[in-house]
Amino acid sequence: MNNKDINTLFDEAFANAQLIPQESVPQDMQLVLYGLYKQATSETSNPLLFQNPQDLRNAFKLNAWMQVKHLTPDEAKTEYIKIINNLMIERNL
């Protein structure tokens, strides 16, 4: 990472993520990104308080978040930034 603040880099990565065609990102990678984003931006450490896995999609999203709940918000932001930057490079964006 360069000298920019982690929050600024995270905000830039989130903006860049909107430029990546969703259909070009495998669903498992989308779930990883979802989990990292939720962990990075959540004000609670217990995702079960806000998710009710009534359907399969929500269950997968909840699982993705639970997989990264051991990360601090800054660690989740760092991982999210790395993945988005790699996706941007792979897609020549």
ZIDA-V238838 format. One record per backbone hydrogen bond with DSSP energy under -0.5 kcal/mol. CO is the residue of the C=O (numbers start at 1). NH is the residue of the N-H. E is the energy in kcal/mol with one decimal. If there is no record, write none. Layout:
co=CO nh=NH e=E
co=CO nh=NH e=E
This chain:
co=5 nh=9 e=-2.4
co=6 nh=10 e=-2.4
co=7 nh=11 e=-2.4
co=8 nh=12 e=-2.3
co=9 nh=13 e=-2.5
co=10 nh=14 e=-2.6
co=11 nh=15 e=-2.1
co=12 nh=16 e=-2.6
co=13 nh=17 e=-2.2
co=14 nh=18 e=-0.9
co=15 nh=18 e=-0.6
co=16 nh=19 e=-1.6
co=16 nh=20 e=-0.6
co=17 nh=20 e=-1.0
co=19 nh=21 e=-0.5
co=21 nh=24 e=-1.9
co=22 nh=25 e=-1.7
co=24 nh=26 e=-0.6
co=26 nh=29 e=-0.5
co=26 nh=30 e=-2.2
co=27 nh=31 e=-2.2
co=28 nh=32 e=-1.8
co=29 nh=33 e=-2.6
co=30 nh=34 e=-2.4
co=31 nh=35 e=-2.7
co=32 nh=36 e=-2.6
co=33 nh=37 e=-2.7
co=34 nh=38 e=-2.8
co=35 nh=39 e=-2.5
co=36 nh=40 e=-2.5
co=37 nh=41 e=-1.9
co=38 nh=42 e=-1.8
co=45 nh=47 e=-0.6
co=46 nh=49 e=-1.7
co=47 nh=50 e=-1.4
co=47 nh=51 e=-1.1
co=51 nh=53 e=-0.5
co=52 nh=54 e=-2.9
co=55 nh=59 e=-2.0
co=56 nh=60 e=-2.3
co=57 nh=61 e=-2.3
co=58 nh=62 e=-2.8
co=59 nh=63 e=-2.3
co=60 nh=64 e=-2.4
co=61 nh=65 e=-1.9
co=62 nh=66 e=-2.6
co=63 nh=67 e=-2.0
co=64 nh=68 e=-0.5
co=65 nh=68 e=-1.2
co=66 nh=69 e=-0.9
co=68 nh=71 e=-2.0
co=72 nh=76 e=-2.6
co=73 nh=77 e=-2.4
co=74 nh=78 e=-2.3
co=75 nh=79 e=-2.2
co=76 nh=80 e=-2.5
co=77 nh=81 e=-2.7
co=78 nh=82 e=-2.2
co=79 nh=83 e=-2.4
co=80 nh=84 e=-2.7
co=81 nh=85 e=-2.7
co=82 nh=86 e=-2.2
co=83 nh=87 e=-2.6
co=84 nh=88 e=-2.5
co=85 nh=89 e=-2.1
co=86 nh=90 e=-2.8
co=87 nh=91 e=-1.7
co=88 nh=93 e=-2.9
co=89 nh=92 e=-1.5
